[in-house]
């Protein structure tokens, strides 16, 4: 088994997940007709795009091994990805190339951010942790600022249209009501969680906006199409203020 099944990809649903104090992840990967015991050791888990969770549909890369103490074969996972991760990454790269060729990432076309803004518009979820973090930082650093929040879903079907609509709303206001800066933001997550910020409708809304736009999406290691189009990218939502 160990010689015959090295470097394999296996897809299924996570169940019976356990994470003891060691930091290793033990779980079962199953489909409608079979199941396989898996282990994701702590070091590999730290580098994986997602951590296993019950009910999650995933793709796992690893090697088959035999746990001799129980006479049981298992998969030693090297990485765990959300199901469809490879397809999304391909879509990301294709759109990135397309928009780059059209000039949407051109640094010469980026607007300068205001030095002393008085009004800031934020497009994000009104109930997420990101907005609370941002408001706390604004309150400490610039309590005189007027903050305008346009609510939008930041994940799931239809979220990209809501984000684009929020950007367009601020851009459509009368000059005296417009914010000096628009920020699009959300906390970290998997490529699927952040996908709304990789949609073309959001990219074009940012590019067409006459107000400077800053992106504060995900964690420092996360990059979205919105980051490349925005006039400035900050690594996290709380870094934007």
URCORRA-V918964 format. One line per field, one symbol per residue. phi: phi as a letter, one per 20 degrees, with the letter a starting at -180 (. if undefined). psi: psi as a letter, one per 30 degrees, with the letter a starting at -180 (. if undefined). A space follows every 50 residues. Layout:
# URCORRA-V918964
phi->???
psi->???
This chain:
# URCORRA-V918964
phi->.ffecdmddcdrdeblfccfffnfddaddccfcbbbfccdfgffffdfgc efbgnfecdcdacfcdefgdmcebdefdbccfgngffffffgfffgffff fenfdfffefeffffcfdccecdaffdefffffffffgffebfefedddd fbfdbnfnfffffffffffffefggfdffebdddbaffrffffefgedef ffgffffefeegcddccmdgeeccggffegfbddfbgfeff
psi->eeffikhlkkkakklhkkiaffflkklkklaffllkklkjleeeeffkel kkkkfkklkkkakklkjeffhkllkjkflklkkgeeeeeeeeeeeeeeee efgfgkfffkkkkkeilfkkkkjlkfflfeeeeeeeeeeeeiffkkkkkj kkkgklkfeeeeeeeeeeeefflleffklfkkkkllalaleeegffggke eeeeeeefkfkkkkkikalefkkleeeeelfkkkfleffe.
